[in-house]
Every structure is written in structure tokens, then in C-alpha cells.
């Protein structure tokens, strides 16, 4: 995941609610990355 490669922190927090809600990656410094779910039908 590209945003994680740029971090120098060792601890990352991942907040999830369920499989269809956005998730959030946070660290202790001013950094916030929103993960948006995608439904792919095959």
C-alpha cells in the first residue's frame, strides 16, 4: 500500500466498522488515509 511506504512510524491504527464502510488509517502525527471499499462482481 503506497501511503504506508512513506511512513516512518512503527505503529499504525486501522479503524474499521464493517466490510462496506470506509476504513481509516491513522498514526500519531498529522496523517489520515481513508480506505474506500469497492464491490466487484464477477
Residue frames as a rotation matrix with the C-alpha (Angstrom) as fourth column:
UNK 1
0.587 0.810 0.000 0.00
0.810 -0.587 0.000 0.00
0.000 0.000 -1.000 0.00
UNK 2
0.051 -0.634 0.771 1.63
0.627 -0.580 -0.519 3.25
0.777 0.510 0.368 -1.18
UNK 3
0.555 0.143 0.819 0.74
-0.358 -0.848 0.390 5.51
0.751 -0.510 -0.420 1.80
UNK 4
0.983 -0.169 0.068 2.33
0.012 0.435 0.900 3.09
-0.182 -0.884 0.430 4.26
UNK 5
0.429 -0.876 0.221 5.66
0.867 0.331 -0.371 3.12
0.252 0.351 0.902 2.42
UNK 6
0.070 -0.369 0.927 6.09
0.176 -0.910 -0.375 6.84
0.982 0.189 0.001 3.11
UNK 7
0.858 0.361 0.366 5.60
-0.271 -0.287 0.919 6.50
0.436 -0.888 -0.148 6.88
UNK 8
-0.282 -0.959 -0.023 8.43
-0.367 0.130 -0.921 6.45
0.887 -0.251 -0.388 9.39
UNK 9
-0.012 0.390 0.921 6.16
-1.000 -0.011 -0.009 5.39
0.007 -0.921 0.390 12.28
UNK 10
-0.925 -0.324 -0.199 6.22
-0.312 0.946 -0.090 1.83
0.218 -0.021 -0.976 13.63
UNK 11
-0.682 0.732 0.011 2.63
0.447 0.428 -0.786 1.89
-0.580 -0.531 -0.618 14.89
UNK 12
-0.870 0.488 -0.075 -0.40
-0.330 -0.462 0.823 2.28
0.367 0.740 0.563 12.59
UNK 13
-0.623 0.747 0.233 -4.05
-0.085 0.232 -0.969 2.29
-0.778 -0.623 -0.081 13.68
UNK 14
-0.909 0.400 -0.112 -6.70
-0.047 0.168 0.985 0.83
0.413 0.901 -0.134 11.38
UNK 15
-0.622 0.775 0.108 -10.31
-0.336 -0.140 -0.931 1.75
-0.707 -0.616 0.348 12.18
UNK 16
-0.876 0.397 -0.274 -12.96
-0.109 0.390 0.914 -0.43
0.470 0.831 -0.298 10.52
UNK 17
-0.372 0.835 0.405 -16.72
-0.857 -0.141 -0.496 -0.65
-0.357 -0.532 0.768 11.05
UNK 18
0.387 0.471 0.793 -17.82
-0.040 0.868 -0.495 -3.29
-0.921 0.160 0.355 8.55
UNK 19
-0.282 -0.591 0.756 -16.99
0.654 0.458 0.602 -4.58
-0.702 0.664 0.257 5.06
UNK 20
0.118 0.398 0.910 -18.94
0.957 -0.291 0.004 -1.85
0.266 0.870 -0.415 3.20
UNK 21
0.958 0.175 -0.227 -17.98
0.246 -0.907 0.342 1.24
-0.146 -0.384 -0.912 5.23
UNK 22
0.534 -0.815 0.227 -14.85
-0.214 -0.390 -0.896 3.34
0.818 0.430 -0.383 4.67
UNK 23
0.640 -0.455 -0.620 -11.84
0.767 0.429 0.477 2.48
0.049 -0.781 0.623 6.81
UNK 24
0.863 -0.368 0.347 -9.28
-0.348 -0.930 -0.123 4.90
0.368 -0.015 -0.930 8.23
UNK 25
0.312 -0.862 -0.399 -5.51
0.834 0.450 -0.320 4.52
0.456 -0.232 0.859 8.70
UNK 26
0.874 -0.043 0.484 -4.04
-0.225 -0.919 0.324 6.81
0.430 -0.392 -0.813 11.37
UNK 27
-0.017 -0.857 -0.515 -0.72
0.771 0.317 -0.553 7.39
0.637 -0.407 0.655 13.12
UNK 28
0.188 0.072 -0.980 0.27
0.911 -0.385 0.146 9.73
-0.367 -0.920 -0.137 15.97
UNK 29
-0.764 -0.466 -0.446 1.36
0.257 -0.854 0.452 12.54
-0.591 0.231 0.773 13.61
UNK 30
-0.009 0.809 -0.587 -0.93
-0.505 -0.510 -0.696 14.56
-0.863 0.291 0.413 11.29
UNK 31
-0.881 -0.191 -0.433 -1.63
-0.470 0.471 0.747 11.77
0.061 0.862 -0.504 8.80
UNK 32
-0.122 0.883 0.453 -5.01
-0.346 0.390 -0.853 10.38
-0.930 -0.260 0.258 7.78
UNK 33
-0.866 -0.127 -0.485 -5.72
-0.500 0.289 0.817 7.96
0.036 0.949 -0.313 4.94
UNK 34
0.001 0.954 0.301 -9.26
-0.728 0.207 -0.653 6.89
-0.685 -0.218 0.695 4.07
UNK 35
-0.961 -0.236 0.144 -9.83
-0.106 0.795 0.597 3.45
-0.255 0.558 -0.789 2.53
UNK 36
-0.137 0.950 -0.282 -12.93
-0.921 -0.227 -0.317 3.22
-0.365 0.216 0.906 0.39
UNK 37
-0.356 0.056 0.933 -14.46
0.020 0.998 -0.052 -0.22
-0.934 0.000 -0.357 -0.21
UNK 38
-0.404 0.247 -0.881 -15.25
-0.912 -0.183 0.367 -1.41
-0.071 0.951 0.299 -3.72
UNK 39
0.159 0.504 0.849 -17.66
-0.250 0.852 -0.459 -4.15
-0.955 -0.139 0.262 -4.59
UNK 40
-0.525 -0.382 -0.760 -16.51
-0.839 0.085 0.537 -6.17
-0.141 0.920 -0.366 -7.59
UNK 41
0.430 0.696 0.575 -18.92
-0.471 0.716 -0.515 -8.64
-0.770 -0.049 0.636 -9.09
UNK 42
-0.663 -0.732 -0.158 -17.58
-0.557 0.341 0.757 -11.43
-0.501 0.590 -0.634 -11.24
